[in-house]
Amino acid sequence: MTTLKEQRKAGFLISQIQQISNRIFNKKLKENDIKNITRSKGRIMFTLWKEDNITLKELAKRTSLSKSNISMILDKMEKEGTILRLNSPNNRREILIKLLNQGIDDLNKKYLKISIEMNELFFQGFKNEDINLFEEYLEKILENIKKYNLNKSN
């Protein structure tokens, strides 16, 4: 049996990184006068900036947010006039999410700038090969926990 002293600290480090980076990210949002954007809403918008008119299921997959969480955020975004839900021409049961352009271009530029700044902060002093290897390890960890989560929810 592994003792507490023998435990790896990766999970603790990931949690600390997330907490501190969230504080820095939120501070940068305020500094750039970006209001009413949570990290989850930002992930949704960033995904839609990359590719518009995608399904809720695809949005959940790309953002790693639950469908119920995304639905609540999309409800608010629809009321704000940020997104539009459209019926899919290919499948009546599917709803496509479309990002509207009301002030979005300026927000996109600011959000992208902050994302770049955060990446520069994260990887300061790293070589490109180290970043690539680190991201491969993170993807493997993510794959492991997704697989575990999927098995436990069935």
FENGI-V991945 format. One record per backbone hydrogen bond with DSSP energy under -0.5 kcal/mol. CO is the residue of the C=O (numbers start at 1). NH is the residue of the N-H. If there is no record, write none. Layout:
CO;NH
CO;NH
This chain:
3;6
3;7
4;7
9;13
10;14
11;15
12;16
13;17
14;18
15;19
16;20
17;21
18;22
19;23
20;24
21;25
22;26
23;27
24;28
25;29
26;30
27;31
28;32
29;34
30;33
33;35
36;38
38;42
39;43
40;44
41;45
42;46
43;47
44;48
45;49
46;50
47;51
54;97
55;59
56;60
57;61
58;62
59;63
60;64
60;65
66;70
67;71
68;72
69;73
70;74
71;75
72;76
73;77
74;78
75;79
76;80
77;81
77;82
77;83
78;81
82;100
84;86
84;98
86;96
91;88
91;94
94;88
95;56
96;86
96;98
97;53
97;54
98;84
101;103
101;104
101;105
103;107
104;108
105;109
106;110
107;111
108;112
109;113
110;114
111;115
112;116
113;117
114;118
115;119
116;120
117;121
118;122
119;123
121;124
123;126
127;131
128;132
129;133
130;134
131;135
132;136
133;137
134;138
135;139
136;140
137;141
138;142
139;143
140;144
141;145
142;146
143;147
144;148
145;149
146;150
147;151
148;152
149;153
150;154
